[in-house]
Each structure stands twice: as C-alpha cells, then as structure tokens.
Amino acid sequence: MAGPHDRSEPDAGRVFERVDEHVEQRDDWARRRRKDISTDKQLLVIACMDERIPVEDALDISLGDAHIFRNAGGKVTDDVIRSAALSTNFFDTTEIIVVNHTDCGMMSAPDAAIVDGLEAVAGGSLDDVDLNPALPSLAIGDASIAEWVSMTDDIDEACQAQIDYLEAHPLVPDEVTVHGYVYEVESDALRRPGERVSEEINTRRSE
C-alpha cells in the first residue's frame, strides 16, 4: 500500500496548474479591454431602461456576454450610434439585438405634454438647454424637442425602425447582423416585431 508521501502514483493534476488557470482567467477578465478580448458572445444589446425588462434572462445571456446599452424606449440615439460604432469596429462585436417592450413609458403621453413638462422644469424655455453638456455645440438643428424625446406610437413599428437605423448606418459594418424583439411585459416573453400572436389566435379566420 502506498504511503501518504508515495510519489509513484500518477499525478492527477498539480494544484499550481489549476491556480495558474484561475489567475489567468481573472487577469483576462480584469484586463480584457487592454488584451483586446471581445465580449463572450460578441454581442451588443440596445434595450429600454424600464425596470421590468430582464434583459439577461430574456436573451439567456450572462455577465460578460454582451455590451448592454439601455435608454428611454430603447431608441437608437446619437449616443447609441457612438457606442455601436466603438463596439463593432474596435471590440469585435458581430451582432446587435434591439429589445423594445409593450406598455412602454414612451407611449404614455402625447408630445405636447412631454414638452410642456420639460419646459416647466427648465424655467419656461428649452432653447438654451445643453442636450449634451460635454459637447454643447451638438444641437438638434431644425428638429423639435418632441422629436428629440422620440415618443412612440406603435411599439412594433418603433422596434423595426431601430433595426433599420442600425443596419443602414455607415458606422456599423455591413457584416454585423442586427435583430430586434418586442418583450411582452404581460407574458414575460419575446416576440419578433409585427408578430402579435394574440391578434391571430383571438380573431376568427375569414376563410
């Protein structure tokens, strides 16, 4: 019988090898930008900031899998383009997914009410308000504040529009695939834009 210090048995794996592997993994995690390591899924997600949208669970992704950008409505704004351009051109992102959702706050009020509310906060006028404090010269030009806020009339049309904007933008490489989904808060499930299942299964067939 081999003693406790018998060296004749085959080595099942040295401890330092496992420790070294763990140390290297932690180093990769901490310095992945400096090591040019992409996200695990080479994915960028554009989603609404709504607290009911469990982006990671809905897409079955984990920490480290994707860059995730959330804003009001999950809209493709100038800052989304800035982030998408960096993610796809410098961080090896090859896929973008847009996640919009039903019962979105961006569908909750008419344009005039939003503008009136913002003007009240600003003291009566939005003319001298910097939309980007870091770049005051970046203005909306002839567009209106209502257009800048970008309220939504139809969530399916809005989702498809975000897909189209990203696919057509010259700073997003042609080889990057762009997809979009509508998250139904009432069913806790994703669907493709324009595919409202309830409208089909609750309406009598005409033929």
Number of C-alpha atoms within 10 A of each C-alpha: 4 8 7 6 7 8 9 8 8 6 7 6 8 8 8 9 10 11 11 11 11 12 12 12 13 12 12 15 13 11 12 15 13 8 11 12 14 21 19 14 16 19 25 23 23 25 27 23 17 17 7 12 18 14 20 14 9 13 14 9 14 12 9 14 16 21 21 17 18 17 15 16 25 24 28 22 15 9 13 17 17 13 17 26 19 15 23 22 15 12 19 17 24 20 18 26 19 25 29 30 27 16 14 20 15 22 16 12 12 13 17 11 11 17 17 15 11 15 16 12 10 13 8 11 13 16 9 8 12 13 15 11 9 8 9 11 10 11 12 11 6 6 9 11 18 15 11 11 16 18 21 20 13 11 21 21 12 21 26 19 15 22 21 15 16 24 19 11 13 11 15 23 17 13 10 16 16 21 19 24 23 24 25 17 15 9 8 11 13 17 16 15 20 13 12 13 9 8 9 10 9 8 8 8 7 4 3
